[in-house]
Amino acid sequence: MMPGYVGDRPAFAPRPGYRHYEVESRNGGWCVVMNGCRTRPLPCRRAAMRLARTLQAQADCLNHKPEARQ
């Protein structure tokens, strides 16, 4: 793959101001995924889920979503 060119992955453009965090299995561990971008693996799924929930709540508060203020 040449620098500056997109490979065989589909182009992804998240909505402005929108972030969605998920957890998925990766390299013998678990990672947090934000809009398709992965973090380095965490050894415990529970820790990855806690991190994803925390990051999602912070992102929702920054975007002034009323459901985040519970």
MODELLER restraints for C-alpha pairs under 7 A, 6 or more apart:
rsr = mdl.restraints
at = mdl.atoms
rsr.add(forms.Gaussian(group=physical.xy_distance, feature=features.Distance(at['CA:1:A'], at['CA:7:A']), mean=6.38, stdev=0.5))
rsr.add(forms.Gaussian(group=physical.xy_distance, feature=features.Distance(at['CA:14:A'], at['CA:35:A']), mean=6.73, stdev=0.5))
rsr.add(forms.Gaussian(group=physical.xy_distance, feature=features.Distance(at['CA:17:A'], at['CA:63:A']), mean=6.65, stdev=0.5))
rsr.add(forms.Gaussian(group=physical.xy_distance, feature=features.Distance(at['CA:19:A'], at['CA:34:A']), mean=6.52, stdev=0.5))
rsr.add(forms.Gaussian(group=physical.xy_distance, feature=features.Distance(at['CA:19:A'], at['CA:35:A']), mean=6.35, stdev=0.5))
rsr.add(forms.Gaussian(group=physical.xy_distance, feature=features.Distance(at['CA:19:A'], at['CA:59:A']), mean=6.66, stdev=0.5))
rsr.add(forms.Gaussian(group=physical.xy_distance, feature=features.Distance(at['CA:20:A'], at['CA:34:A']), mean=5.54, stdev=0.5))
rsr.add(forms.Gaussian(group=physical.xy_distance, feature=features.Distance(at['CA:20:A'], at['CA:35:A']), mean=5.76, stdev=0.5))
rsr.add(forms.Gaussian(group=physical.xy_distance, feature=features.Distance(at['CA:20:A'], at['CA:56:A']), mean=6.62, stdev=0.5))
rsr.add(forms.Gaussian(group=physical.xy_distance, feature=features.Distance(at['CA:21:A'], at['CA:32:A']), mean=6.59, stdev=0.5))
rsr.add(forms.Gaussian(group=physical.xy_distance, feature=features.Distance(at['CA:21:A'], at['CA:33:A']), mean=5.49, stdev=0.5))
rsr.add(forms.Gaussian(group=physical.xy_distance, feature=features.Distance(at['CA:21:A'], at['CA:34:A']), mean=4.56, stdev=0.5))
rsr.add(forms.Gaussian(group=physical.xy_distance, feature=features.Distance(at['CA:21:A'], at['CA:35:A']), mean=6.89, stdev=0.5))
rsr.add(forms.Gaussian(group=physical.xy_distance, feature=features.Distance(at['CA:21:A'], at['CA:52:A']), mean=5.50, stdev=0.5))
rsr.add(forms.Gaussian(group=physical.xy_distance, feature=features.Distance(at['CA:21:A'], at['CA:56:A']), mean=5.91, stdev=0.5))
rsr.add(forms.Gaussian(group=physical.xy_distance, feature=features.Distance(at['CA:22:A'], at['CA:32:A']), mean=5.66, stdev=0.5))
rsr.add(forms.Gaussian(group=physical.xy_distance, feature=features.Distance(at['CA:22:A'], at['CA:33:A']), mean=5.05, stdev=0.5))
rsr.add(forms.Gaussian(group=physical.xy_distance, feature=features.Distance(at['CA:22:A'], at['CA:34:A']), mean=6.54, stdev=0.5))
rsr.add(forms.Gaussian(group=physical.xy_distance, feature=features.Distance(at['CA:22:A'], at['CA:52:A']), mean=6.17, stdev=0.5))
rsr.add(forms.Gaussian(group=physical.xy_distance, feature=features.Distance(at['CA:23:A'], at['CA:30:A']), mean=6.68, stdev=0.5))
rsr.add(forms.Gaussian(group=physical.xy_distance, feature=features.Distance(at['CA:23:A'], at['CA:31:A']), mean=5.66, stdev=0.5))
rsr.add(forms.Gaussian(group=physical.xy_distance, feature=features.Distance(at['CA:23:A'], at['CA:32:A']), mean=4.65, stdev=0.5))
rsr.add(forms.Gaussian(group=physical.xy_distance, feature=features.Distance(at['CA:23:A'], at['CA:33:A']), mean=5.91, stdev=0.5))
rsr.add(forms.Gaussian(group=physical.xy_distance, feature=features.Distance(at['CA:23:A'], at['CA:48:A']), mean=6.41, stdev=0.5))
rsr.add(forms.Gaussian(group=physical.xy_distance, feature=features.Distance(at['CA:23:A'], at['CA:49:A']), mean=6.18, stdev=0.5))
rsr.add(forms.Gaussian(group=physical.xy_distance, feature=features.Distance(at['CA:23:A'], at['CA:52:A']), mean=6.90, stdev=0.5))
rsr.add(forms.Gaussian(group=physical.xy_distance, feature=features.Distance(at['CA:24:A'], at['CA:30:A']), mean=5.66, stdev=0.5))
rsr.add(forms.Gaussian(group=physical.xy_distance, feature=features.Distance(at['CA:24:A'], at['CA:31:A']), mean=5.62, stdev=0.5))
rsr.add(forms.Gaussian(group=physical.xy_distance, feature=features.Distance(at['CA:24:A'], at['CA:32:A']), mean=6.65, stdev=0.5))
rsr.add(forms.Gaussian(group=physical.xy_distance, feature=features.Distance(at['CA:25:A'], at['CA:31:A']), mean=6.36, stdev=0.5))
rsr.add(forms.Gaussian(group=physical.xy_distance, feature=features.Distance(at['CA:26:A'], at['CA:41:A']), mean=6.33, stdev=0.5))
rsr.add(forms.Gaussian(group=physical.xy_distance, feature=features.Distance(at['CA:27:A'], at['CA:41:A']), mean=6.89, stdev=0.5))
rsr.add(forms.Gaussian(group=physical.xy_distance, feature=features.Distance(at['CA:29:A'], at['CA:41:A']), mean=5.19, stdev=0.5))
rsr.add(forms.Gaussian(group=physical.xy_distance, feature=features.Distance(at['CA:29:A'], at['CA:42:A']), mean=5.46, stdev=0.5))
rsr.add(forms.Gaussian(group=physical.xy_distance, feature=features.Distance(at['CA:29:A'], at['CA:43:A']), mean=4.83, stdev=0.5))
rsr.add(forms.Gaussian(group=physical.xy_distance, feature=features.Distance(at['CA:29:A'], at['CA:44:A']), mean=6.65, stdev=0.5))
rsr.add(forms.Gaussian(group=physical.xy_distance, feature=features.Distance(at['CA:30:A'], at['CA:41:A']), mean=5.06, stdev=0.5))
rsr.add(forms.Gaussian(group=physical.xy_distance, feature=features.Distance(at['CA:30:A'], at['CA:42:A']), mean=5.04, stdev=0.5))
rsr.add(forms.Gaussian(group=physical.xy_distance, feature=features.Distance(at['CA:30:A'], at['CA:43:A']), mean=6.26, stdev=0.5))
rsr.add(forms.Gaussian(group=physical.xy_distance, feature=features.Distance(at['CA:30:A'], at['CA:44:A']), mean=6.47, stdev=0.5))
rsr.add(forms.Gaussian(group=physical.xy_distance, feature=features.Distance(at['CA:30:A'], at['CA:45:A']), mean=5.49, stdev=0.5))
rsr.add(forms.Gaussian(group=physical.xy_distance, feature=features.Distance(at['CA:30:A'], at['CA:48:A']), mean=6.28, stdev=0.5))
rsr.add(forms.Gaussian(group=physical.xy_distance, feature=features.Distance(at['CA:31:A'], at['CA:38:A']), mean=6.37, stdev=0.5))
rsr.add(forms.Gaussian(group=physical.xy_distance, feature=features.Distance(at['CA:31:A'], at['CA:39:A']), mean=5.52, stdev=0.5))
rsr.add(forms.Gaussian(group=physical.xy_distance, feature=features.Distance(at['CA:31:A'], at['CA:40:A']), mean=6.03, stdev=0.5))
rsr.add(forms.Gaussian(group=physical.xy_distance, feature=features.Distance(at['CA:31:A'], at['CA:41:A']), mean=4.61, stdev=0.5))
rsr.add(forms.Gaussian(group=physical.xy_distance, feature=features.Distance(at['CA:31:A'], at['CA:42:A']), mean=5.74, stdev=0.5))
rsr.add(forms.Gaussian(group=physical.xy_distance, feature=features.Distance(at['CA:31:A'], at['CA:48:A']), mean=6.11, stdev=0.5))
rsr.add(forms.Gaussian(group=physical.xy_distance, feature=features.Distance(at['CA:32:A'], at['CA:38:A']), mean=5.89, stdev=0.5))
rsr.add(forms.Gaussian(group=physical.xy_distance, feature=features.Distance(at['CA:32:A'], at['CA:39:A']), mean=5.54, stdev=0.5))
rsr.add(forms.Gaussian(group=physical.xy_distance, feature=features.Distance(at['CA:32:A'], at['CA:48:A']), mean=6.00, stdev=0.5))
rsr.add(forms.Gaussian(group=physical.xy_distance, feature=features.Distance(at['CA:32:A'], at['CA:52:A']), mean=6.02, stdev=0.5))
rsr.add(forms.Gaussian(group=physical.xy_distance, feature=features.Distance(at['CA:33:A'], at['CA:39:A']), mean=6.43, stdev=0.5))
rsr.add(forms.Gaussian(group=physical.xy_distance, feature=features.Distance(at['CA:42:A'], at['CA:48:A']), mean=6.30, stdev=0.5))
rsr.add(forms.Gaussian(group=physical.xy_distance, feature=features.Distance(at['CA:57:A'], at['CA:68:A']), mean=6.08, stdev=0.5))
rsr.add(forms.Gaussian(group=physical.xy_distance, feature=features.Distance(at['CA:60:A'], at['CA:68:A']), mean=5.71, stdev=0.5))
rsr.add(forms.Gaussian(group=physical.xy_distance, feature=features.Distance(at['CA:61:A'], at['CA:68:A']), mean=5.86, stdev=0.5))
